[in-house]
Amino acid sequence: MSSSNNVTRYRKRREFNVGVIIFLIILVYILITVYIYFTKDHLSIYEVKEGSTSDDNVFTGIIIRDEELFSTENAGYVNYYHRDGDRIAKNSTVYSIDENQMSTDLISDDENVIKISSDDNSEIKKEIYNFQKNYQNDDFSSVYDFKFNLENTVMQIVNDNMLTTLKNDEKNGTSSSFRIVNSKSSGIITYSMDNMEDITVDSVTADLFNLDNYSKTQLRTMDIVETNTPIYKLIKSDDWTVVLLLKEEQYEKLKDKEYIKITFTEDGLTTTVPISLYQKGTDYFAKLILNKYMVRYMGERYVTVELAINSAKGLKIPVSSIVKKEFYTIPLDYFTEGGDSGSTGLVAQKYNEKTEEFEYIFVPTDIYYKDEQYGYVDTRLFEKGDPIHSEKTGEQFQIGPTETLDGVYNVNKGYAIFRRIEILYENEEYCIIKKGTEYGLSVYDHIALNSKTAVEQKIIY
């Protein structure tokens, strides 16, 4: 009899957990999806806008004017009677010179107090306001210009009062030592010199564009002056010239231009002026000819200007959005209208395997661009070597020749569509394209920011 304690134990059968398997599959799918998302190039969208741009080249130019320095024939103390920038007539009083300072002592008398008029007060406030408005920490030289202009203004006030006192006071007794000097010609008076008054276009060299040794001298002074000391400068014409030093590549860009748009960076003044170029040895120069605005820069010898080279207006798009695409070039005689919609297309010759005969089939075709001879059609519609038929001439043409067009991918409809562009101007980041081109872009169209991330006809949303 078998013992009841002899029991055979069987290993418990594991149950198959479908839920775990499904979870693992979903987890792997999610991980793969996340990996693909973060490693692939994402399509960014750019909205087309109107814009303009240009190659702005900044130059420091040398100002050349018709100017002359005038010196005193006597030693003494000088009194000035015109403000800097005044336009004076021939034979008008410019300054007086007092050999023994009797007129200065007379003015210094306690009874002759200098009075500042409301106009004089406004002039001083104007100088201070202009300095505060335009001052920048990186241009400390403007402080010296402000000091220079303010000294001119204050000295003008003092000398105006002096002349009035001398003419009205009968007891001055200075007729033997006091002389009034009149101008020898008309022009605009200024009270600074830089020893470059005699410079001409022909005498300009590349070395003159080095400003390290340039200095400007204030001619107005309260101290005694010696004989033949420069007293004032007269600018005799509103015509003036700015000479620029160019690089060879800049010279090549400008050599065919007769006029150019310039901007004075000091105050933002923009104007269009005649331009002419010339070469001296290995150096290249440009000459800008102006007949107005001279008074604004009469105290300057060097001026900074921007030249707008290759400017254009149109639709502004990023360079990264541009793609080049090949198209079949088809003679225009082969395009016809047909189909249910009356659309433009080509008549292709196809072989029917059932009837074992050739037949003509109308294929609607967009013309992306056309010139005087050819229309450009998408290469995806036909195979190279396919024959097409002309209903106008009855001739046949074998598709094959191609040309390349510039374009972008328009994504307005949620998928990428090629649109042709005509580039008017291009720099490193953006380009300006022509508005209103056939099968082109319009303002507010959405395009692929990077053409490499878009696939034509592929849904992007």
KEZA-232970 format. One line per field, with one value per residue (C-alpha): residue number from 1; residue in one letter; y negated, z, x. Coordinates in steps of 0.2 Angstrom, whole numbers. Last residue first. Example, Ala and Ser with C-alpha at 12.3 -4.5 7.8 and 13.67 -1.06 7.14 Angstrom:
<recs>
num = 2; 1
residuo = S; A
Y = 5; 22
Z = 36; 39
X = 68; 62
</recs>
This chain:
<recs>
num = 461; 460; 459; 458; 457; 456; 455; 454; 453; 452; 451; 450; 449; 448; 447; 446; 445; 444; 443; 442; 441; 440; 439; 438; 437; 436; 435; 434; 433; 432; 431; 430; 429; 428; 427; 426; 425; 424; 423; 422; 421; 420; 419; 418; 417; 416; 415; 414; 413; 412; 411; 410; 409; 408; 407; 406; 405; 404; 403; 402; 401; 400; 399; 398; 397; 396; 395; 394; 393; 392; 391; 390; 389; 388; 387; 386; 385; 384; 383; 382; 381; 380; 379; 378; 377; 376; 375; 374; 373; 372; 371; 370; 369; 368; 367; 366; 365; 364; 363; 362; 361; 360; 359; 358; 357; 356; 355; 354; 353; 352; 351; 350; 349; 348; 347; 346; 345; 344; 343; 342; 341; 340; 339; 338; 337; 336; 335; 334; 333; 332; 331; 330; 329; 328; 327; 326; 325; 324; 323; 322; 321; 320; 319; 318; 317; 316; 315; 314; 313; 312; 311; 310; 309; 308; 307; 306; 305; 304; 303; 302; 301; 300; 299; 298; 297; 296; 295; 294; 293; 292; 291; 290; 289; 288; 287; 286; 285; 284; 283; 282; 281; 280; 279; 278; 277; 276; 275; 274; 273; 272; 271; 270; 269; 268; 267; 266; 265; 264; 263; 262; 261; 260; 259; 258; 257; 256; 255; 254; 253; 252; 251; 250; 249; 248; 247; 246; 245; 244; 243; 242; 241; 240; 239; 238; 237; 236; 235; 234; 233; 232; 231; 230; 229; 228; 227; 226; 225; 224; 223; 222; 221; 220; 219; 218; 217; 216; 215; 214; 213; 212; 211; 210; 209; 208; 207; 206; 205; 204; 203; 202; 201; 200; 199; 198; 197; 196; 195; 194; 193; 192; 191; 190; 189; 188; 187; 186; 185; 184; 183; 182; 181; 180; 179; 178; 177; 176; 175; 174; 173; 172; 171; 170; 169; 168; 167; 166; 165; 164; 163; 162; 161; 160; 159; 158; 157; 156; 155; 154; 153; 152; 151; 150; 149; 148; 147; 146; 145; 144; 143; 142; 141; 140; 139; 138; 137; 136; 135; 134; 133; 132; 131; 130; 129; 128; 127; 126; 125; 124; 123; 122; 121; 120; 119; 118; 117; 116; 115; 114; 113; 112; 111; 110; 109; 108; 107; 106; 105; 104; 103; 102; 101; 100; 99; 98; 97; 96; 95; 94; 93; 92; 91; 90; 89; 88; 87; 86; 85; 84; 83; 82; 81; 80; 79; 78; 77; 76; 75; 74; 73; 72; 71; 70; 69; 68; 67; 66; 65; 64; 63; 62; 61; 60; 59; 58; 57; 56; 55; 54; 53; 52; 51; 50; 49; 48; 47; 46; 45; 44; 43; 42; 41; 40; 39; 38; 37; 36; 35; 34; 33; 32; 31; 30; 29; 28; 27; 26; 25; 24; 23; 22; 21; 20; 19; 18; 17; 16; 15; 14; 13; 12; 11; 10; 9; 8; 7; 6; 5; 4; 3; 2; 1
residuo = Y; I; I; K; Q; E; V; A; T; K; S; N; L; A; I; H; D; Y; V; S; L; G; Y; E; T; G; K; K; I; I; C; Y; E; E; N; E; Y; L; I; E; I; R; R; F; I; A; Y; G; K; N; V; N; Y; V; G; D; L; T; E; T; P; G; I; Q; F; Q; E; G; T; K; E; S; H; I; P; D; G; K; E; F; L; R; T; D; V; Y; G; Y; Q; E; D; K; Y; Y; I; D; T; P; V; F; I; Y; E; F; E; E; T; K; E; N; Y; K; Q; A; V; L; G; T; S; G; S; D; G; G; E; T; F; Y; D; L; P; I; T; Y; F; E; K; K; V; I; S; S; V; P; I; K; L; G; K; A; S; N; I; A; L; E; V; T; V; Y; R; E; G; M; Y; R; V; M; Y; K; N; L; I; L; K; A; F; Y; D; T; G; K; Q; Y; L; S; I; P; V; T; T; T; L; G; D; E; T; F; T; I; K; I; Y; E; K; D; K; L; K; E; Y; Q; E; E; K; L; L; L; V; V; T; W; D; D; S; K; I; L; K; Y; I; P; T; N; T; E; V; I; D; M; T; R; L; Q; T; K; S; Y; N; D; L; N; F; L; D; A; T; V; S; D; V; T; I; D; E; M; N; D; M; S; Y; T; I; I; G; S; S; K; S; N; V; I; R; F; S; S; S; T; G; N; K; E; D; N; K; L; T; T; L; M; N; D; N; V; I; Q; M; V; T; N; E; L; N; F; K; F; D; Y; V; S; S; F; D; D; N; Q; Y; N; K; Q; F; N; Y; I; E; K; K; I; E; S; N; D; D; S; S; I; K; I; V; N; E; D; D; S; I; L; D; T; S; M; Q; N; E; D; I; S; Y; V; T; S; N; K; A; I; R; D; G; D; R; H; Y; Y; N; V; Y; G; A; N; E; T; S; F; L; E; E; D; R; I; I; I; G; T; F; V; N; D; D; S; T; S; G; E; K; V; E; Y; I; S; L; H; D; K; T; F; Y; I; Y; V; T; I; L; I; Y; V; L; I; I; L; F; I; I; V; G; V; N; F; E; R; R; K; R; Y; R; T; V; N; N; S; S; S; M
Y = -352; -350; -340; -336; -343; -349; -343; -357; -356; -361; -377; -385; -398; -389; -402; -410; -424; -440; -451; -441; -428; -421; -412; -427; -440; -454; -460; -458; -450; -458; -447; -443; -436; -437; -451; -450; -462; -461; -442; -436; -423; -407; -398; -380; -372; -365; -359; -367; -378; -394; -384; -392; -384; -396; -400; -402; -393; -381; -376; -359; -351; -334; -333; -327; -339; -334; -345; -347; -366; -373; -357; -354; -336; -330; -316; -309; -309; -314; -308; -320; -328; -328; -339; -354; -366; -381; -389; -394; -406; -424; -420; -409; -405; -393; -387; -376; -360; -351; -335; -332; -314; -310; -292; -279; -262; -244; -245; -238; -244; -262; -272; -290; -306; -321; -336; -350; -361; -377; -375; -375; -367; -351; -348; -360; -375; -374; -374; -367; -383; -390; -379; -368; -370; -357; -363; -361; -369; -380; -384; -400; -400; -402; -419; -426; -436; -454; -459; -474; -489; -489; -497; -491; -504; -517; -527; -532; -548; -553; -571; -578; -596; -602; -620; -623; -607; -614; -629; -618; -611; -615; -614; -597; -586; -569; -564; -546; -540; -524; -522; -512; -527; -540; -534; -543; -542; -554; -556; -567; -569; -562; -568; -561; -571; -559; -572; -566; -551; -561; -550; -548; -542; -541; -549; -545; -526; -515; -515; -513; -494; -492; -506; -498; -482; -492; -500; -518; -535; -548; -566; -578; -593; -611; -623; -636; -648; -661; -653; -667; -663; -675; -683; -674; -683; -694; -706; -699; -696; -702; -690; -689; -676; -671; -660; -643; -631; -613; -598; -583; -572; -556; -559; -548; -552; -564; -550; -543; -559; -574; -587; -585; -588; -604; -609; -627; -628; -613; -623; -619; -635; -641; -657; -657; -670; -665; -675; -692; -700; -712; -713; -728; -732; -745; -753; -759; -766; -784; -785; -779; -795; -786; -802; -802; -785; -779; -771; -763; -757; -749; -740; -734; -727; -717; -711; -704; -695; -688; -682; -672; -664; -659; -652; -642; -635; -630; -622; -612; -606; -601; -591; -583; -575; -564; -553; -536; -544; -552; -570; -574; -581; -588; -598; -604; -610; -619; -628; -633; -640; -651; -658; -660; -671; -681; -684; -689; -702; -700; -717; -721; -734; -750; -760; -748; -752; -736; -742; -757; -746; -736; -752; -758; -741; -749; -743; -741; -730; -730; -716; -712; -728; -726; -730; -715; -707; -695; -678; -674; -656; -661; -677; -694; -709; -703; -713; -711; -717; -723; -720; -727; -720; -707; -690; -684; -665; -660; -647; -639; -622; -604; -592; -576; -560; -547; -532; -521; -508; -503; -489; -491; -486; -488; -479; -472; -457; -438; -428; -415; -397; -385; -367; -356; -347; -329; -324; -330; -323; -307; -304; -308; -296; -282; -284; -284; -269; -259; -264; -259; -242; -240; -244; -232; -218; -222; -221; -204; -196; -177; -167; -157; -138; -132; -119; -102; -94; -75; -69; -53; -56; -45; -30; -17; 0
Z = -199; -212; -226; -239; -256; -257; -242; -230; -217; -230; -236; -219; -214; -223; -230; -224; -236; -227; -242; -258; -266; -284; -297; -308; -299; -290; -279; -283; -270; -256; -247; -230; -219; -228; -241; -256; -268; -282; -281; -292; -283; -289; -277; -273; -262; -245; -236; -223; -236; -233; -233; -247; -251; -258; -275; -287; -304; -313; -331; -339; -357; -358; -365; -383; -394; -408; -422; -426; -427; -416; -408; -402; -396; -381; -381; -365; -365; -347; -337; -334; -321; -307; -318; -314; -329; -336; -351; -366; -380; -374; -356; -345; -326; -315; -329; -320; -331; -334; -344; -359; -366; -384; -389; -396; -400; -393; -389; -371; -369; -373; -377; -372; -381; -370; -374; -362; -350; -347; -338; -347; -332; -340; -349; -362; -365; -374; -372; -385; -394; -378; -381; -365; -352; -339; -322; -309; -291; -281; -263; -253; -235; -228; -237; -226; -234; -238; -251; -261; -261; -266; -261; -270; -262; -249; -244; -226; -221; -208; -209; -208; -209; -198; -193; -209; -207; -206; -216; -231; -232; -250; -266; -265; -275; -268; -275; -273; -271; -275; -270; -280; -290; -289; -295; -298; -295; -297; -287; -289; -274; -266; -248; -230; -215; -200; -188; -186; -197; -213; -225; -244; -259; -274; -292; -307; -303; -314; -303; -287; -285; -292; -281; -266; -271; -273; -256; -255; -248; -248; -254; -249; -260; -257; -266; -254; -259; -251; -234; -224; -210; -195; -186; -192; -184; -197; -183; -166; -155; -138; -128; -127; -141; -156; -168; -161; -168; -175; -174; -184; -180; -177; -190; -203; -219; -225; -228; -242; -252; -257; -267; -283; -273; -266; -249; -246; -230; -222; -209; -196; -193; -183; -182; -195; -207; -222; -238; -245; -249; -242; -225; -215; -201; -187; -179; -161; -157; -164; -162; -144; -135; -128; -121; -134; -129; -141; -154; -141; -131; -145; -151; -133; -131; -147; -142; -126; -134; -147; -134; -125; -141; -147; -130; -130; -147; -142; -126; -135; -147; -133; -125; -142; -141; -127; -140; -132; -118; -130; -130; -143; -133; -119; -131; -141; -125; -119; -136; -137; -119; -124; -139; -129; -117; -131; -138; -121; -120; -109; -102; -100; -87; -92; -76; -68; -81; -90; -107; -106; -101; -117; -127; -121; -124; -132; -150; -151; -165; -173; -181; -196; -201; -218; -234; -244; -236; -221; -219; -200; -196; -181; -174; -180; -172; -165; -154; -156; -144; -152; -166; -183; -201; -194; -204; -215; -219; -236; -240; -256; -248; -247; -234; -231; -229; -216; -224; -219; -232; -231; -242; -244; -237; -240; -233; -236; -226; -229; -213; -208; -203; -194; -199; -187; -191; -183; -167; -154; -163; -168; -150; -143; -156; -152; -134; -136; -147; -134; -120; -131; -134; -116; -110; -123; -116; -98; -102; -111; -95; -99; -84; -76; -73; -55; -54; -49; -32; -32; -15; -7; 11; 8; 8; -5; 0
X = 2; 17; 8; 21; 18; 37; 47; 52; 67; 80; 70; 73; 60; 47; 34; 19; 11; 8; 13; 12; 23; 26; 16; 18; 28; 19; 33; 51; 62; 73; 85; 90; 104; 121; 115; 104; 95; 83; 80; 65; 55; 46; 34; 35; 21; 24; 8; -4; -12; -2; 15; 24; 41; 53; 60; 75; 73; 84; 83; 80; 80; 72; 54; 53; 44; 31; 24; 6; 9; -5; -10; 8; 11; 22; 35; 42; 61; 63; 48; 33; 23; 37; 48; 37; 35; 44; 38; 49; 52; 50; 52; 40; 39; 30; 18; 6; 2; -15; -11; -21; -19; -15; -16; -3; -9; -8; -27; -24; -6; -11; 5; 5; 8; 6; -4; 2; -8; -18; -34; -51; -59; -65; -49; -41; -31; -14; 4; 15; 19; 27; 42; 45; 59; 58; 61; 75; 73; 84; 78; 77; 71; 89; 91; 77; 63; 59; 46; 50; 62; 81; 97; 113; 125; 118; 133; 135; 144; 156; 163; 181; 185; 171; 166; 157; 146; 129; 133; 137; 120; 118; 128; 136; 148; 154; 171; 176; 194; 205; 223; 236; 242; 229; 212; 196; 177; 163; 147; 132; 121; 106; 102; 100; 103; 105; 113; 131; 129; 127; 117; 121; 110; 121; 122; 132; 135; 146; 161; 152; 153; 171; 177; 170; 180; 196; 194; 189; 195; 181; 182; 168; 165; 158; 147; 139; 153; 165; 169; 178; 190; 194; 208; 224; 239; 249; 254; 254; 238; 234; 223; 204; 204; 194; 204; 201; 213; 209; 220; 223; 238; 229; 216; 223; 213; 226; 238; 227; 231; 221; 230; 220; 203; 210; 218; 221; 211; 220; 229; 216; 207; 192; 182; 169; 162; 151; 154; 156; 173; 186; 178; 179; 192; 189; 204; 207; 224; 223; 204; 204; 198; 183; 174; 160; 153; 140; 151; 163; 148; 139; 156; 159; 142; 143; 161; 155; 140; 151; 164; 150; 144; 161; 166; 150; 154; 172; 167; 153; 166; 178; 164; 160; 177; 170; 162; 159; 149; 137; 131; 118; 103; 114; 125; 111; 102; 118; 120; 102; 102; 117; 107; 92; 101; 108; 91; 84; 98; 113; 119; 138; 140; 149; 149; 161; 174; 179; 172; 184; 198; 195; 194; 210; 218; 234; 233; 214; 208; 191; 182; 171; 163; 154; 165; 158; 143; 142; 134; 135; 141; 151; 143; 149; 156; 173; 185; 204; 217; 233; 245; 242; 239; 227; 225; 212; 210; 201; 188; 181; 177; 184; 177; 187; 177; 175; 166; 152; 146; 127; 124; 105; 88; 70; 54; 37; 33; 33; 28; 41; 37; 49; 49; 59; 75; 75; 84; 71; 56; 64; 70; 52; 44; 56; 53; 35; 35; 46; 34; 19; 27; 31; 14; 6; 18; 13; -5; -4; 2; 4; 1; 15; 11; 14; 28; 20; 23; 22; 14; 21; 14; -1; 11; 7; 0
</recs>
